[in-house]
């Protein structure tokens, strides 16, 4: 995988994105899952994550923890967390394409180091980066029929890492789910179904994929 001129020694003081470097309090680094485990990936840190330096620690993160604990999975033991972008965008805006591309260099290296078997993609940004463009509800329906991650669907920067991972762990599963903030506040989709119910179903699918991977 080309490093595109990236200085890998600067990971802990990254300034590839000047606007993000200026707005952040702390870089929020991923917490690794065990090899062959589950990694939950969100869009970017929020206010609490930015202050503490740890991902998924706010209301949305607690919602995710609760869902996974129901299935016997504990953070830092059975699953880890990461974000597409490691720095909080100012005003909680959506990260732009350049910021996403810059940070995917770090995420690619992290995936190769930790070798997760199941990716739980939290929200539309994470789903689009790994599964390609399309409405989240469509990505969710597609995952129920075919949860295996295909390198060709992912962002070009991630494709080399995904191909290497497929060879190392005999396949990776990618399960998109609604953002946990929408689940925490009991929001509904256009057809009236509660996002929480959809999220619970997708978490269950991710756990099933994890159990299947451990059995093979």
C-alpha positions in Angstrom: 0.0 0.0 0.0 1.5 3.4 -1.0 1.8 5.8 1.8 1.2 8.8 -0.6 4.0 10.7 1.0 2.6 10.2 4.5 5.1 10.3 7.4 4.0 7.4 9.6 6.0 8.7 12.5 3.6 11.7 12.8 0.5 9.6 13.6 0.3 11.0 17.1 0.5 14.7 16.0 -1.1 14.5 12.5 -1.6 17.8 10.8 -2.6 16.6 7.3 -5.9 18.5 7.6 -5.2 22.0 8.9 -8.8 22.8 9.7 -9.3 19.6 11.8 -5.9 20.1 13.5 -7.0 23.6 14.5 -10.5 22.6 15.8 -9.7 19.4 17.7 -8.8 19.2 21.4 -7.4 15.6 21.2 -6.9 13.1 18.4 -9.2 10.2 19.1 -7.3 7.1 18.3 -9.0 3.7 17.7 -9.2 1.1 20.5 -8.2 -2.2 19.0 -10.3 -5.3 18.9 -8.6 -8.7 19.3 -7.4 -10.3 16.1 -10.4 -11.8 14.3 -12.8 -9.7 16.4 -15.3 -6.9 15.8 -14.5 -3.3 15.1 -17.3 -0.6 15.3 -16.5 2.3 13.0 -18.3 5.7 13.2 -17.9 9.0 11.3 -16.0 11.3 13.6 -15.6 12.1 17.3 -18.2 14.2 19.0 -17.8 16.8 21.8 -17.3 14.3 24.6 -14.9 12.1 22.5 -12.9 15.2 21.6 -12.5 16.2 25.2 -11.6 12.7 26.5 -9.7 11.4 23.6 -11.7 8.2 23.4 -14.3 7.2 20.8 -18.0 6.3 21.4 -18.2 7.6 25.0 -21.3 9.8 24.7 -24.9 8.9 24.7 -24.5 7.3 21.2 -21.5 5.3 22.4 -23.3 4.0 25.5 -26.2 2.9 23.3 -23.8 0.8 21.2 -22.1 -0.6 24.3 -25.5 -1.7 25.7 -26.4 -3.4 22.4 -23.2 -5.4 22.3 -23.1 -6.3 26.0 -26.5 -8.0 25.5 -24.7 -10.4 23.2 -21.8 -10.9 25.6 -19.4 -8.6 23.9 -17.4 -6.1 25.9 -15.3 -3.2 24.7 -11.5 -3.7 24.7 -12.1 -7.4 25.3 -14.3 -8.5 22.4 -14.6 -5.4 20.2 -12.9 -2.1 19.5 -14.0 1.2 18.2 -12.7 3.6 15.5 -13.8 6.5 13.3 -13.4 7.4 9.7 -11.9 10.7 10.8 -10.0 10.9 14.1 -10.4 14.6 14.8 -13.7 16.4 15.6 -14.8 18.6 12.8 -15.7 22.1 13.9 -19.4 22.6 14.6 -19.9 18.8 14.3 -20.0 19.3 10.5 -19.6 16.3 8.2 -15.9 15.7 7.2 -15.1 16.6 3.7 -13.7 14.2 1.0 -10.1 15.4 1.5 -10.2 14.9 5.3 -11.8 11.5 4.9 -9.1 10.5 2.4 -6.3 11.7 4.6 -7.5 9.8 7.6 -8.2 6.6 5.7 -4.4 6.3 5.4 -4.3 5.8 9.2 -7.3 3.6 9.2 -5.9 1.3 6.6 -2.7 0.8 8.6 -4.8 0.2 11.8 -6.9 -2.5 10.0 -3.8 -4.3 8.9 -2.3 -4.2 12.4 -5.5 -5.4 14.2 -7.1 -7.7 11.5 -10.7 -7.5 12.6 -13.1 -10.0 11.1 -16.3 -8.1 11.4 -16.8 -4.3 10.7 -19.9 -2.7 12.3 -20.3 0.4 10.2 -22.2 3.0 12.4 -24.0 5.6 10.3 -24.1 6.6 6.6 -20.5 8.0 6.3 -18.9 4.8 7.5 -21.2 2.7 5.3 -20.4 4.7 2.2 -16.6 4.6 2.8 -16.7 0.8 3.0 -19.7 -0.2 0.9 -19.9 2.6 -1.7 -22.5 5.3 -2.3 -26.2 4.6 -1.7 -28.9 5.3 0.9 -28.2 3.7 4.3 -31.5 1.7 4.2 -30.4 0.2 0.9 -27.0 -0.7 2.3 -28.7 -2.3 5.3 -31.0 -4.4 3.1 -28.1 -5.5 0.9 -26.0 -6.6 3.9 -28.7 -8.9 5.1 -28.4 -10.8 1.8 -24.6 -10.6 1.4 -22.6 -9.4 4.4 -19.2 -10.1 3.0 -17.1 -6.9 2.3 -15.9 -6.6 -1.2 -12.7 -4.5 -1.8 -14.0 -3.1 -5.0 -16.9 -1.4 -3.2 -14.7 0.4 -0.7 -12.9 3.8 -1.0 -9.8 3.4 -3.2 -7.5 4.1 -0.3 -8.9 1.2 1.7 -9.0 -1.4 -1.2 -5.3 -2.6 -0.9 -5.7 -3.2 2.9 -9.0 -5.0 2.5 -7.5 -7.3 -0.2 -4.7 -8.1 2.1 -7.0 -8.8 5.0 -9.2 -11.1 3.0 -6.1 -13.2 2.3 -5.0 -13.1 6.0 -8.3 -13.9 7.7 -10.3 -15.7 5.0 -12.9 -13.0 4.5 -14.3 -9.9 6.2 -17.9 -9.1 7.0 -19.2 -5.5 6.9 -22.5 -4.7 8.6 -24.0 -1.2 8.3 -26.3 0.1 10.9 -28.1 3.4 11.8 -26.0 6.0 13.7 -26.5 5.3 17.4 -27.5 8.9 18.1 -30.7 8.3 16.1 -31.2 5.1 18.0 -30.7 6.7 21.3 -33.4 9.3 20.7 -35.8 6.7 19.2 -36.0 8.4 15.8 -37.9 6.8 12.9 -37.2 6.3 9.3 -39.6 7.4 6.5 -41.6 4.2 6.5 -42.3 4.6 10.3 -40.0 1.9 11.5 -37.9 2.8 14.5 -34.2 3.2 13.8 -33.5 1.5 17.2 -35.2 -1.7 16.0 -33.2 -1.7 12.7 -30.0 -1.1 14.7 -30.7 -3.9 17.0 -31.3 -6.3 14.1 -28.0 -5.2 12.4 -26.0 -5.7 15.6 -27.5 -9.2 15.9 -26.4 -9.8 12.3 -22.9 -8.6 13.1 -22.7 -10.9 16.1 -23.9 -13.9 14.0 -21.2 -13.1 11.5 -18.6 -13.0 14.3 -19.7 -16.3 15.7 -19.7 -17.8 12.2 -16.1 -16.6 11.6 -15.0 -18.2 14.9 -16.6 -21.5 13.9 -14.8 -21.7 10.5 
